[in-house]
Amino acid sequence: MGYQQLMRLDVRAGLWLALSWLLALSVTACLSNALALEAGPGAAIAAPHAKAPAKVVEPKAVRVAERGSVHAKGAKKPSAVHASAAALIGTKSKTVFSLDLSAGVQVEIFTLADPYRVVVDLPDVTFRLPKGVGQSGRGLVKAFRYGLLDVGKARVVIDTEGPVVIQEAAMAPRGGGTVRLTIALQPTSEKAFGAGTGGERAAPKQADGGTEHVPTAKKRLRSKPVILIDAGHGGVDPGAMSPSNVPEKKVVLAVAKKLEKHLKETGRYNVHMTRTRDVFISLDQRVKMSRKLDADLFISLHADAIAQKHAKRVRGATVYTLSEKASDEEARLMAEKENASDAIAGLAASELEEQDQVRDILIDLLKRETANFSAEFSSTLVKRLGKTISLSRVPQRSAAFKVLRQADTPSVLVELGYMSNAKDEKLLNSADWQRRIAATIGAAVDSYFAKRTASAP
């Protein structure tokens, strides 16, 4: 099997344990490419240089599974698999990542560049790991994160100090019916690493073929404005972390749900959310949802964090709108950070978004109108927020946020406060404060659409 091809570990039971061990030895030096593992009581490893994966099978090619396993014919599906522990051991010459699971599952492993990452894809695994695990590194690893990537799919993303090769991977049984996945990493050269073993396969498809959506000149007639609430980050992308290890993704989802409830209770709006649970949604998917709904307003909710040496004096909310040139350096850095969400989740960078495209005159005209509406809502929202909560030093900014690149939907990105500031952190985690901020944003929405309706011909 070639250097860039997937290799599979397929578990077989009973008498084949010894053969599994011998095959594992033969593949140790060849696991620098993407891997797929399936765990059980013992592990058999595919021959690395065969044209097709070499499988260890029972006589008559009968697949064997433990009694009660989901792989056994007619077996009932057990409760969801969960991860209970994760750890890093080793040095700069070799680092081993381990993940303890309640049962064996199929796992796929690949590498990505820009930045250097090792990505571990699993089925719907529930993570019950200790608070703060993965935030500090060891050896070749800077840090790692984990979470739900999509329906029925979880992911672990391991950030590495530089290019690495997967020197060995295995899944072995432990006491108490659990299994342990181990991935051994060793340093390699940039040339040998290239784009990583998952460089092509992990690249997300561009919404609408990578071309800009051409909207109709007018929104279709509707009795209620359509509002899309976007809770930032989610799943494998935790967003900013507070000093007490509370992730941004949790806080903004709580506020988003309260805002949804508030707006729906008015009966004046058709309200939708990009996510309603802790799952990762790519930036392209968020924009695509807005286009599909033909939304009248897009509100993306976030919470920021900065270095601890500035944390005490920097706090408050900021409202951002779209501009190709950032209003200031701080806005540029913010956009850069938020635009890295897909990379954080282990998606390969798409070069299509960076290409200059000639836009239709209609799109440019609508963008100017949309930009004006976005700025109008931003001003209305900042005025309302200023009466309720603390604002940042410069509460209205603009930059090239990917999620705000919408031709015909007024859009804002709201940083509710700083997770790194003790006062803001306490407020952001308060259910009462969350309801208050939701009501304030709701009032700004009411004011915005009341003005739009009054000025409509």
C-alpha positions as a Markdown table, in Angstrom:
| # | Residue | x | y | z |
|---|---|---|---|---|
| 1 | Met | 0.0 | 0.0 | 0.0 |
| 2 | Gly | 1.4 | 3.4 | -1.0 |
| 3 | Tyr | 2.7 | 6.1 | 1.3 |
| 4 | Gln | -0.5 | 8.3 | 1.1 |
| 5 | Gln | -3.0 | 5.5 | 1.3 |
| 6 | Leu | -5.1 | 4.6 | 4.3 |
| 7 | Met | -4.0 | 1.6 | 6.4 |
| 8 | Arg | -6.5 | -0.4 | 8.4 |
| 9 | Leu | -6.3 | -2.2 | 11.7 |
| 10 | Asp | -9.1 | -4.8 | 11.8 |
| 11 | Val | -9.7 | -6.6 | 15.1 |
| 12 | Arg | -10.3 | -10.3 | 15.2 |
| 13 | Ala | -10.9 | -12.4 | 18.3 |
| 14 | Gly | -9.6 | -15.6 | 19.9 |
| 15 | Leu | -7.0 | -17.7 | 18.2 |
| 16 | Trp | -5.8 | -14.9 | 15.9 |
| 17 | Leu | -4.4 | -12.8 | 18.8 |
| 18 | Ala | -0.9 | -14.2 | 18.2 |
| 19 | Leu | -1.0 | -13.6 | 14.5 |
| 20 | Ser | -2.2 | -10.1 | 15.2 |
| 21 | Trp | 0.9 | -9.4 | 17.3 |
| 22 | Leu | 3.3 | -10.6 | 14.6 |
| 23 | Leu | 1.6 | -8.5 | 12.0 |
| 24 | Ala | 1.7 | -5.4 | 14.2 |
| 25 | Leu | 5.5 | -5.7 | 14.4 |
| 26 | Ser | 5.8 | -5.7 | 10.6 |
| 27 | Val | 3.9 | -2.5 | 10.2 |
| 28 | Thr | 5.4 | -0.4 | 13.0 |
| 29 | Ala | 7.8 | 1.5 | 10.7 |
| 30 | Cys | 5.2 | 2.0 | 8.0 |
| 31 | Leu | 2.4 | 3.9 | 9.8 |
| 32 | Ser | 3.3 | 7.3 | 8.5 |
| 33 | Asn | 0.2 | 7.5 | 6.4 |
| 34 | Ala | -3.5 | 7.7 | 7.3 |
| 35 | Leu | -4.8 | 4.9 | 9.4 |
| 36 | Ala | -8.1 | 3.2 | 10.2 |
| 37 | Leu | -8.6 | 1.1 | 13.3 |
| 38 | Glu | -11.3 | -1.2 | 14.6 |
| 39 | Ala | -10.8 | -2.5 | 18.1 |
| 40 | Gly | -11.9 | -5.6 | 19.9 |
| 41 | Pro | -10.2 | -8.2 | 22.0 |
| 42 | Gly | -7.1 | -8.4 | 19.8 |
| 43 | Ala | -5.7 | -6.4 | 16.8 |
| 44 | Ala | -4.7 | -7.6 | 13.3 |
| 45 | Ile | -2.8 | -5.0 | 11.1 |
| 46 | Ala | -3.1 | -4.8 | 7.3 |
| 47 | Ala | 0.1 | -5.5 | 5.4 |
| 48 | Pro | 1.5 | -2.1 | 4.4 |
| 49 | His | 2.8 | -3.0 | 0.9 |
| 50 | Ala | 0.0 | -5.1 | -0.3 |
| 51 | Lys | -2.2 | -3.9 | -3.2 |
| 52 | Ala | -5.3 | -4.4 | -1.1 |
| 53 | Pro | -5.6 | -4.5 | 2.7 |
| 54 | Ala | -4.6 | -8.0 | 3.9 |
| 55 | Lys | -7.2 | -9.2 | 6.3 |
| 56 | Val | -7.0 | -11.9 | 9.0 |
| 57 | Val | -10.2 | -13.8 | 8.8 |
| 58 | Glu | -11.8 | -16.9 | 10.3 |
| 59 | Pro | -12.1 | -20.0 | 8.1 |
| 60 | Lys | -14.9 | -19.6 | 5.5 |
| 61 | Ala | -14.4 | -15.8 | 5.7 |
| 62 | Val | -16.8 | -15.6 | 8.7 |
| 63 | Arg | -16.5 | -12.3 | 10.5 |
| 64 | Val | -16.1 | -12.9 | 14.3 |
| 65 | Ala | -17.3 | -10.5 | 16.9 |
| 66 | Glu | -17.7 | -10.7 | 20.7 |
| 67 | Arg | -21.1 | -11.8 | 21.9 |
| 68 | Gly | -23.2 | -8.7 | 22.3 |
| 69 | Ser | -21.0 | -6.6 | 20.0 |
| 70 | Val | -22.5 | -4.3 | 17.5 |
| 71 | His | -20.5 | -6.2 | 14.9 |
| 72 | Ala | -22.2 | -9.5 | 15.6 |
| 73 | Lys | -25.1 | -10.4 | 13.4 |
| 74 | Gly | -28.4 | -9.6 | 15.0 |
| 75 | Ala | -26.8 | -8.1 | 18.0 |
| 76 | Lys | -28.5 | -5.2 | 19.8 |
| 77 | Lys | -26.7 | -1.9 | 19.7 |
| 78 | Pro | -25.0 | -1.2 | 23.0 |
| 79 | Ser | -25.0 | 2.2 | 24.8 |
| 80 | Ala | -22.8 | 4.9 | 23.3 |
| 81 | Val | -19.1 | 4.5 | 23.6 |
| 82 | His | -17.4 | 7.1 | 25.8 |
| 83 | Ala | -13.8 | 8.2 | 26.3 |
| 84 | Ser | -12.8 | 8.4 | 30.0 |
| 85 | Ala | -9.1 | 9.4 | 29.9 |
| 86 | Ala | -6.5 | 11.0 | 27.5 |
| 87 | Ala | -2.8 | 11.5 | 28.1 |
| 88 | Leu | 0.5 | 12.4 | 26.5 |
| 89 | Ile | 3.9 | 10.9 | 27.4 |
| 90 | Gly | 7.3 | 11.1 | 25.8 |
| 91 | Thr | 9.8 | 13.6 | 24.6 |
| 92 | Lys | 10.7 | 15.6 | 21.5 |
| 93 | Ser | 12.1 | 12.4 | 19.8 |
| 94 | Lys | 8.9 | 10.4 | 20.4 |
| 95 | Thr | 5.5 | 11.3 | 21.9 |
| 96 | Val | 2.6 | 9.0 | 22.5 |
| 97 | Phe | -1.0 | 10.1 | 22.7 |
| 98 | Ser | -3.4 | 7.7 | 24.4 |
| 99 | Leu | -7.2 | 7.6 | 24.6 |
| 100 | Asp | -9.2 | 5.2 | 26.8 |
| 101 | Leu | -12.5 | 4.1 | 25.5 |
| 102 | Ser | -15.3 | 2.0 | 26.9 |
| 103 | Ala | -15.4 | -0.2 | 23.8 |
| 104 | Gly | -13.6 | -0.7 | 20.6 |
| 105 | Val | -14.6 | 1.5 | 17.7 |
| 106 | Gln | -13.4 | 2.2 | 14.1 |
| 107 | Val | -10.9 | 5.0 | 14.1 |
| 108 | Glu | -9.3 | 6.9 | 11.2 |
| 109 | Ile | -6.1 | 8.9 | 11.6 |
| 110 | Phe | -4.4 | 11.4 | 9.2 |
| 111 | Thr | -2.2 | 14.4 | 9.3 |
| 112 | Leu | -2.6 | 18.0 | 8.0 |
| 113 | Ala | -0.3 | 21.0 | 7.5 |
| 114 | Asp | -0.8 | 24.7 | 8.0 |
| 115 | Pro | -0.8 | 24.3 | 10.9 |
| 116 | Tyr | 0.6 | 20.9 | 11.6 |
| 117 | Arg | -2.0 | 18.6 | 13.1 |
| 118 | Val | -2.8 | 14.9 | 13.6 |
| 119 | Val | -6.6 | 14.2 | 13.2 |
| 120 | Val | -8.3 | 11.3 | 14.8 |
| 121 | Asp | -11.8 | 10.6 | 13.5 |
| 122 | Leu | -14.2 | 8.3 | 15.6 |
| 123 | Pro | -17.9 | 7.4 | 15.5 |
| 124 | Asp | -20.3 | 9.1 | 17.9 |
| 125 | Val | -18.1 | 9.0 | 21.0 |
| 126 | Thr | -19.0 | 10.8 | 24.2 |
| 127 | Phe | -16.1 | 12.5 | 25.8 |
| 128 | Arg | -16.0 | 12.3 | 29.6 |
| 129 | Leu | -12.5 | 13.6 | 30.1 |
| 130 | Pro | -11.3 | 15.6 | 33.1 |
| 131 | Lys | -11.7 | 19.4 | 32.9 |
| 132 | Gly | -8.9 | 21.1 | 31.2 |
| 133 | Val | -7.3 | 18.0 | 29.7 |
| 134 | Gly | -5.5 | 18.7 | 26.4 |
| 135 | Gln | -4.8 | 22.3 | 27.1 |
| 136 | Ser | -1.1 | 21.8 | 27.8 |
| 137 | Gly | 1.3 | 19.8 | 25.6 |
| 138 | Arg | 4.3 | 17.5 | 26.0 |
| 139 | Gly | 7.1 | 16.5 | 23.7 |
| 140 | Leu | 6.0 | 17.0 | 20.1 |
| 141 | Val | 2.5 | 18.0 | 21.0 |
| 142 | Lys | 1.4 | 21.6 | 21.8 |
| 143 | Ala | -2.2 | 20.7 | 22.8 |
| 144 | Phe | -5.2 | 18.6 | 21.8 |
| 145 | Arg | -8.9 | 19.2 | 21.6 |
| 146 | Tyr | -11.9 | 17.0 | 21.1 |
| 147 | Gly | -15.7 | 17.0 | 20.4 |
| 148 | Leu | -18.5 | 16.2 | 18.1 |
| 149 | Leu | -17.7 | 17.0 | 14.5 |
| 150 | Asp | -21.0 | 16.0 | 12.9 |
| 151 | Val | -24.0 | 13.7 | 13.4 |
| 152 | Gly | -22.5 | 10.3 | 14.4 |
| 153 | Lys | -18.9 | 11.5 | 14.1 |
| 154 | Ala | -16.4 | 12.7 | 16.8 |
| 155 | Arg | -12.9 | 14.1 | 16.3 |
| 156 | Val | -9.7 | 14.6 | 18.3 |
| 157 | Val | -7.3 | 17.2 | 16.8 |
| 158 | Ile | -3.7 | 17.1 | 18.1 |
| 159 | Asp | -1.7 | 20.2 | 17.4 |
| 160 | Thr | 2.0 | 19.4 | 16.9 |
| 161 | Glu | 5.1 | 21.6 | 17.2 |
| 162 | Gly | 6.1 | 20.7 | 13.7 |
| 163 | Pro | 5.8 | 18.0 | 11.0 |
| 164 | Val | 5.4 | 14.5 | 12.5 |
| 165 | Val | 5.0 | 11.0 | 11.2 |
| 166 | Ile | 2.7 | 8.4 | 12.7 |
| 167 | Gln | 5.3 | 5.9 | 13.8 |
| 168 | Glu | 2.9 | 3.4 | 15.3 |
| 169 | Ala | -0.8 | 3.1 | 16.2 |
| 170 | Ala | -2.7 | 0.4 | 18.1 |
| 171 | Met | -5.8 | -0.3 | 20.0 |
| 172 | Ala | -5.5 | -2.9 | 22.8 |
| 173 | Pro | -7.8 | -4.3 | 25.5 |
| 174 | Arg | -7.4 | -3.1 | 29.1 |
| 175 | Gly | -9.0 | -4.2 | 32.4 |
| 176 | Gly | -12.6 | -3.7 | 33.1 |
| 177 | Gly | -13.7 | -4.2 | 29.5 |
| 178 | Thr | -12.1 | -0.9 | 28.2 |
| 179 | Val | -9.7 | -0.4 | 25.3 |
| 180 | Arg | -6.8 | 2.0 | 24.8 |
| 181 | Leu | -5.9 | 3.7 | 21.6 |
| 182 | Thr | -2.3 | 4.8 | 21.4 |
| 183 | Ile | -0.7 | 6.8 | 18.6 |
| 184 | Ala | 3.1 | 7.2 | 18.6 |
| 185 | Leu | 4.5 | 10.3 | 16.8 |
| 186 | Gln | 8.0 | 11.0 | 15.7 |
| 187 | Pro | 9.5 | 14.2 | 14.0 |
| 188 | Thr | 10.0 | 14.3 | 10.3 |
| 189 | Ser | 11.0 | 16.9 | 7.7 |
| 190 | Glu | 8.7 | 19.4 | 6.1 |
| 191 | Lys | 9.5 | 17.9 | 2.7 |
| 192 | Ala | 8.6 | 14.4 | 3.8 |
| 193 | Phe | 5.4 | 15.7 | 5.5 |
| 194 | Gly | 4.2 | 17.7 | 2.5 |
| 195 | Ala | 0.5 | 18.6 | 2.8 |
| 196 | Gly | -0.1 | 15.7 | 5.2 |
| 197 | Thr | -1.7 | 12.4 | 4.5 |
| 198 | Gly | -5.2 | 14.0 | 4.7 |
| 199 | Gly | -4.4 | 17.1 | 2.8 |
| 200 | Glu | -6.8 | 16.4 | -0.1 |
| 201 | Arg | -9.4 | 14.2 | 1.4 |
| 202 | Ala | -10.1 | 16.5 | 4.4 |
| 203 | Ala | -10.7 | 19.7 | 2.2 |
| 204 | Pro | -14.3 | 20.9 | 2.7 |
| 205 | Lys | -16.5 | 21.3 | -0.4 |
| 206 | Gln | -17.3 | 24.9 | -1.2 |
| 207 | Ala | -20.8 | 26.0 | -0.7 |
| 208 | Asp | -22.5 | 26.5 | -4.2 |
| 209 | Gly | -19.4 | 25.2 | -5.9 |
| 210 | Gly | -17.2 | 28.0 | -4.4 |
| 211 | Thr | -18.9 | 30.8 | -6.3 |
| 212 | Glu | -20.8 | 33.6 | -4.8 |
| 213 | His | -24.5 | 33.2 | -4.4 |
| 214 | Val | -26.3 | 35.6 | -6.8 |
| 215 | Pro | -29.4 | 36.8 | -4.9 |
| 216 | Thr | -32.6 | 38.1 | -6.3 |
| 217 | Ala | -33.1 | 41.8 | -6.3 |
| 218 | Lys | -35.7 | 41.6 | -3.5 |
| 219 | Lys | -36.3 | 39.3 | -0.6 |
| 220 | Arg | -39.3 | 37.1 | -1.4 |
| 221 | Leu | -42.5 | 38.3 | 0.2 |
| 222 | Arg | -42.9 | 36.9 | 3.7 |
| 223 | Ser | -45.1 | 37.7 | 6.7 |
| 224 | Lys | -42.3 | 37.5 | 9.2 |
| 225 | Pro | -38.6 | 38.4 | 8.9 |
| 226 | Val | -36.2 | 35.4 | 9.0 |
| 227 | Ile | -33.5 | 35.6 | 11.7 |
| 228 | Leu | -30.5 | 33.1 | 11.8 |
| 229 | Ile | -28.7 | 33.0 | 15.2 |
| 230 | Asp | -25.2 | 31.6 | 15.0 |
| 231 | Ala | -23.7 | 30.2 | 18.2 |
| 232 | Gly | -20.0 | 30.3 | 17.4 |
| 233 | His | -17.6 | 27.4 | 17.5 |
| 234 | Gly | -18.8 | 24.0 | 18.9 |
| 235 | Gly | -17.9 | 20.4 | 19.1 |
| 236 | Val | -14.1 | 19.9 | 18.5 |
| 237 | Asp | -13.6 | 23.7 | 18.3 |
| 238 | Pro | -14.1 | 25.0 | 21.9 |
| 239 | Gly | -13.3 | 28.6 | 21.1 |
| 240 | Ala | -11.8 | 30.7 | 23.8 |
| 241 | Met | -11.2 | 29.2 | 27.3 |
| 242 | Ser | -11.7 | 31.0 | 30.6 |
| 243 | Pro | -9.2 | 30.7 | 33.5 |
| 244 | Ser | -11.6 | 28.2 | 35.1 |
| 245 | Asn | -11.7 | 26.1 | 31.8 |
| 246 | Val | -15.2 | 27.1 | 30.7 |
| 247 | Pro | -15.2 | 27.0 | 26.9 |
| 248 | Glu | -16.6 | 29.8 | 24.7 |
| 249 | Lys | -18.8 | 27.3 | 22.8 |
| 250 | Lys | -20.8 | 26.5 | 25.9 |
| 251 | Val | -21.5 | 30.1 | 26.9 |
| 252 | Val | -22.5 | 31.4 | 23.4 |
| 253 | Leu | -24.8 | 28.4 | 22.9 |
| 254 | Ala | -26.6 | 29.2 | 26.1 |
| 255 | Val | -27.1 | 32.9 | 25.1 |
| 256 | Ala | -28.2 | 31.8 | 21.6 |
| 257 | Lys | -30.9 | 29.5 | 23.0 |
| 258 | Lys | -32.2 | 32.3 | 25.2 |
| 259 | Leu | -32.2 | 34.8 | 22.3 |
| 260 | Glu | -34.1 | 32.2 | 20.2 |
| 261 | Lys | -36.6 | 31.8 | 23.0 |
| 262 | His | -37.0 | 35.5 | 23.4 |
| 263 | Leu | -37.5 | 36.3 | 19.7 |
| 264 | Lys | -39.9 | 33.4 | 19.2 |
| 265 | Glu | -42.1 | 34.5 | 22.1 |
| 266 | Thr | -42.7 | 37.8 | 20.4 |
| 267 | Gly | -44.4 | 36.0 | 17.5 |
| 268 | Arg | -42.9 | 38.5 | 15.1 |
| 269 | Tyr | -40.0 | 36.5 | 13.7 |
| 270 | Asn | -39.2 | 33.2 | 12.0 |
| 271 | Val | -36.1 | 32.2 | 14.1 |
| 272 | His | -33.5 | 29.6 | 13.2 |
| 273 | Met | -30.2 | 28.5 | 14.7 |
| 274 | Thr | -27.0 | 27.2 | 13.1 |
| 275 | Arg | -26.5 | 24.8 | 15.9 |
| 276 | Thr | -28.7 | 23.7 | 18.9 |
| 277 | Arg | -26.1 | 21.4 | 20.6 |
| 278 | Asp | -22.4 | 21.0 | 21.1 |
| 279 | Val | -21.5 | 20.1 | 17.5 |
| 280 | Phe | -19.0 | 21.6 | 15.0 |
| 281 | Ile | -20.4 | 23.5 | 12.1 |
| 282 | Ser | -17.9 | 24.8 | 9.4 |
| 283 | Leu | -17.9 | 28.5 | 8.5 |
| 284 | Asp | -19.1 | 27.6 | 4.9 |
| 285 | Gln | -22.0 | 25.6 | 6.4 |
| 286 | Arg | -23.1 | 28.5 | 8.5 |
| 287 | Val | -23.1 | 30.9 | 5.5 |
| 288 | Lys | -24.8 | 28.2 | 3.4 |
| 289 | Met | -27.6 | 28.0 | 6.0 |
| 290 | Ser | -28.2 | 31.7 | 5.8 |
| 291 | Arg | -28.3 | 31.6 | 2.0 |
| 292 | Lys | -30.7 | 28.7 | 2.0 |
| 293 | Leu | -33.1 | 30.5 | 4.5 |
| 294 | Asp | -32.6 | 33.7 | 2.6 |
| 295 | Ala | -32.3 | 35.2 | 6.1 |
| 296 | Asp | -33.2 | 38.9 | 6.8 |
| 297 | Leu | -30.7 | 39.1 | 9.6 |
| 298 | Phe | -27.7 | 37.0 | 10.7 |
| 299 | Ile | -26.4 | 37.3 | 14.3 |
| 300 | Ser | -23.2 | 35.4 | 15.2 |
| 301 | Leu | -22.4 | 35.2 | 18.9 |
| 302 | His | -18.9 | 34.9 | 20.4 |
| 303 | Ala | -16.8 | 35.6 | 23.5 |
| 304 | Asp | -13.2 | 36.7 | 23.3 |
| 305 | Ala | -10.0 | 36.0 | 25.4 |
| 306 | Ile | -6.6 | 37.7 | 25.6 |
| 307 | Ala | -3.3 | 37.1 | 27.3 |
| 308 | Gln | -3.6 | 37.0 | 31.1 |
| 309 | Lys | -1.2 | 40.0 | 31.5 |
| 310 | His | -3.9 | 42.2 | 29.9 |
| 311 | Ala | -7.0 | 40.3 | 31.2 |
| 312 | Lys | -7.7 | 42.5 | 34.2 |
| 313 | Arg | -8.2 | 45.7 | 32.3 |
| 314 | Val | -9.7 | 44.5 | 29.0 |
| 315 | Arg | -13.4 | 43.6 | 29.0 |
| 316 | Gly | -16.7 | 44.4 | 27.5 |
| 317 | Ala | -18.8 | 43.7 | 24.3 |
| 318 | Thr | -17.9 | 44.5 | 20.7 |
| 319 | Val | -20.0 | 44.4 | 17.6 |
| 320 | Tyr | -18.3 | 43.6 | 14.3 |
| 321 | Thr | -19.4 | 44.1 | 10.7 |
| 322 | Leu | -17.8 | 43.0 | 7.4 |
| 323 | Ser | -15.1 | 45.0 | 5.6 |
| 324 | Glu | -12.3 | 43.7 | 3.4 |
| 325 | Lys | -9.9 | 46.1 | 5.2 |
| 326 | Ala | -10.0 | 45.9 | 9.0 |
| 327 | Ser | -11.0 | 49.0 | 11.0 |
| 328 | Asp | -7.9 | 48.5 | 13.1 |
| 329 | Glu | -5.2 | 46.0 | 14.0 |
| 330 | Glu | -7.2 | 44.5 | 16.9 |
| 331 | Ala | -10.2 | 43.9 | 14.5 |
| 332 | Arg | -7.8 | 42.3 | 12.0 |
| 333 | Leu | -6.4 | 39.9 | 14.6 |
| 334 | Met | -9.9 | 39.0 | 15.8 |
| 335 | Ala | -11.0 | 38.1 | 12.2 |
| 336 | Glu | -7.9 | 36.1 | 11.7 |
| 337 | Lys | -8.6 | 34.1 | 14.9 |
| 338 | Glu | -12.3 | 33.5 | 14.2 |
| 339 | Asn | -11.5 | 32.6 | 10.5 |
| 340 | Ala | -9.2 | 29.8 | 11.8 |
| 341 | Ser | -12.2 | 27.9 | 13.2 |
| 342 | Asp | -12.1 | 25.3 | 10.4 |
| 343 | Ala | -8.4 | 24.7 | 10.8 |
| 344 | Ile | -8.9 | 24.2 | 14.5 |
| 345 | Ala | -11.5 | 21.5 | 13.8 |
| 346 | Gly | -9.1 | 19.7 | 11.5 |
| 347 | Leu | -10.4 | 20.8 | 8.1 |
| 348 | Ala | -7.9 | 21.5 | 5.3 |
| 349 | Ala | -7.6 | 25.1 | 4.2 |
| 350 | Ser | -9.5 | 25.9 | 1.0 |
| 351 | Glu | -7.6 | 28.0 | -1.5 |
| 352 | Leu | -10.8 | 28.9 | -3.4 |
| 353 | Glu | -11.8 | 31.6 | -0.9 |
| 354 | Glu | -8.4 | 33.3 | -1.3 |
| 355 | Gln | -8.8 | 33.7 | -5.1 |
| 356 | Asp | -9.8 | 37.0 | -6.5 |
| 357 | Gln | -13.1 | 36.7 | -8.2 |
| 358 | Val | -14.9 | 39.2 | -10.5 |
| 359 | Arg | -18.3 | 39.9 | -9.0 |
| 360 | Asp | -21.4 | 40.7 | -10.8 |
| 361 | Ile | -22.5 | 44.4 | -10.6 |
| 362 | Leu | -25.7 | 43.4 | -9.0 |
| 363 | Ile | -23.9 | 41.6 | -6.2 |
| 364 | Asp | -21.7 | 44.6 | -5.5 |
| 365 | Leu | -24.7 | 46.9 | -5.4 |
| 366 | Leu | -26.5 | 44.6 | -3.0 |
| 367 | Lys | -23.4 | 44.3 | -0.9 |
| 368 | Arg | -23.3 | 48.0 | -0.5 |
| 369 | Glu | -26.9 | 48.0 | 0.5 |
| 370 | Thr | -26.4 | 45.0 | 2.8 |
| 371 | Ala | -23.3 | 46.7 | 4.4 |
| 372 | Asn | -25.4 | 49.8 | 5.1 |
| 373 | Phe | -28.1 | 47.6 | 6.8 |
| 374 | Ser | -25.4 | 45.7 | 8.8 |
| 375 | Ala | -24.0 | 49.0 | 10.0 |
| 376 | Glu | -27.4 | 50.3 | 10.9 |
| 377 | Phe | -28.1 | 47.2 | 13.0 |
| 378 | Ser | -24.7 | 47.4 | 14.6 |
| 379 | Ser | -25.3 | 51.0 | 15.7 |
| 380 | Thr | -28.7 | 50.1 | 17.1 |
| 381 | Leu | -27.3 | 47.1 | 18.9 |
| 382 | Val | -24.4 | 49.0 | 20.4 |
| 383 | Lys | -26.7 | 51.7 | 21.8 |
| 384 | Arg | -28.9 | 49.1 | 23.4 |
| 385 | Leu | -26.0 | 47.1 | 24.8 |
| 386 | Gly | -24.4 | 50.2 | 26.2 |
| 387 | Lys | -27.4 | 50.7 | 28.5 |
| 388 | Thr | -27.3 | 47.1 | 29.8 |
| 389 | Ile | -23.7 | 45.8 | 29.9 |
| 390 | Ser | -20.1 | 47.0 | 29.7 |
| 391 | Leu | -18.7 | 47.8 | 26.2 |
| 392 | Ser | -15.2 | 47.5 | 25.0 |
| 393 | Arg | -13.0 | 50.6 | 24.4 |
| 394 | Val | -14.0 | 50.6 | 20.7 |
| 395 | Pro | -17.4 | 48.8 | 20.6 |
| 396 | Gln | -18.0 | 49.0 | 16.8 |
| 397 | Arg | -15.4 | 47.5 | 14.6 |
| 398 | Ser | -15.1 | 45.8 | 11.2 |
| 399 | Ala | -12.9 | 43.2 | 9.5 |
| 400 | Ala | -13.0 | 40.4 | 6.9 |
| 401 | Phe | -14.9 | 37.7 | 8.9 |
| 402 | Lys | -15.7 | 34.7 | 6.7 |
| 403 | Val | -19.0 | 34.1 | 8.4 |
| 404 | Leu | -20.2 | 37.6 | 7.6 |
| 405 | Arg | -19.4 | 37.4 | 3.8 |
| 406 | Gln | -23.1 | 37.4 | 2.8 |
| 407 | Ala | -24.2 | 39.4 | -0.2 |
| 408 | Asp | -27.8 | 40.0 | 0.7 |
| 409 | Thr | -28.2 | 39.3 | 4.4 |
| 410 | Pro | -27.3 | 42.0 | 7.0 |
| 411 | Ser | -24.9 | 40.4 | 9.4 |
| 412 | Val | -23.0 | 41.1 | 12.6 |
| 413 | Leu | -20.6 | 39.2 | 14.8 |
| 414 | Val | -21.0 | 40.0 | 18.5 |
| 415 | Glu | -18.2 | 39.4 | 21.0 |
| 416 | Leu | -20.3 | 39.4 | 24.2 |
| 417 | Gly | -17.3 | 39.9 | 26.5 |
| 418 | Tyr | -13.9 | 38.5 | 27.5 |
| 419 | Met | -13.6 | 35.0 | 28.9 |
| 420 | Ser | -10.2 | 36.0 | 30.2 |
| 421 | Asn | -11.5 | 38.8 | 32.4 |
| 422 | Ala | -12.8 | 37.6 | 35.8 |
| 423 | Lys | -15.8 | 40.0 | 35.9 |
| 424 | Asp | -16.8 | 39.2 | 32.3 |
| 425 | Glu | -16.4 | 35.4 | 32.9 |
| 426 | Lys | -18.7 | 35.6 | 35.9 |
| 427 | Leu | -21.3 | 37.4 | 34.0 |
| 428 | Leu | -21.0 | 35.3 | 30.8 |
| 429 | Asn | -21.7 | 32.2 | 32.9 |
| 430 | Ser | -24.7 | 33.7 | 34.8 |
| 431 | Ala | -28.1 | 32.5 | 33.5 |
| 432 | Asp | -29.7 | 35.8 | 34.6 |
| 433 | Trp | -27.1 | 37.9 | 32.7 |
| 434 | Gln | -27.6 | 35.6 | 29.6 |
| 435 | Arg | -31.3 | 36.3 | 29.7 |
| 436 | Arg | -30.7 | 40.0 | 30.1 |
| 437 | Ile | -28.3 | 40.1 | 27.1 |
| 438 | Ala | -30.7 | 38.1 | 25.0 |
| 439 | Ala | -33.5 | 40.5 | 25.8 |
| 440 | Thr | -31.3 | 43.5 | 24.9 |
| 441 | Ile | -30.3 | 41.9 | 21.6 |
| 442 | Gly | -34.0 | 41.2 | 21.0 |
| 443 | Ala | -34.9 | 44.8 | 21.7 |
| 444 | Ala | -32.3 | 45.9 | 19.1 |
| 445 | Val | -33.8 | 43.5 | 16.6 |
| 446 | Asp | -37.3 | 44.9 | 17.2 |
| 447 | Ser | -36.0 | 48.5 | 16.8 |
| 448 | Tyr | -34.2 | 47.6 | 13.6 |
| 449 | Phe | -37.1 | 45.9 | 11.9 |
| 450 | Ala | -39.6 | 48.5 | 13.1 |
| 451 | Lys | -37.4 | 51.2 | 11.3 |
| 452 | Arg | -37.1 | 49.0 | 8.2 |
| 453 | Thr | -40.8 | 48.4 | 8.0 |
| 454 | Ala | -41.6 | 52.1 | 8.5 |
| 455 | Ser | -39.2 | 53.1 | 5.7 |
| 456 | Ala | -40.4 | 50.4 | 3.3 |
| 457 | Pro | -42.3 | 51.8 | 0.2 |
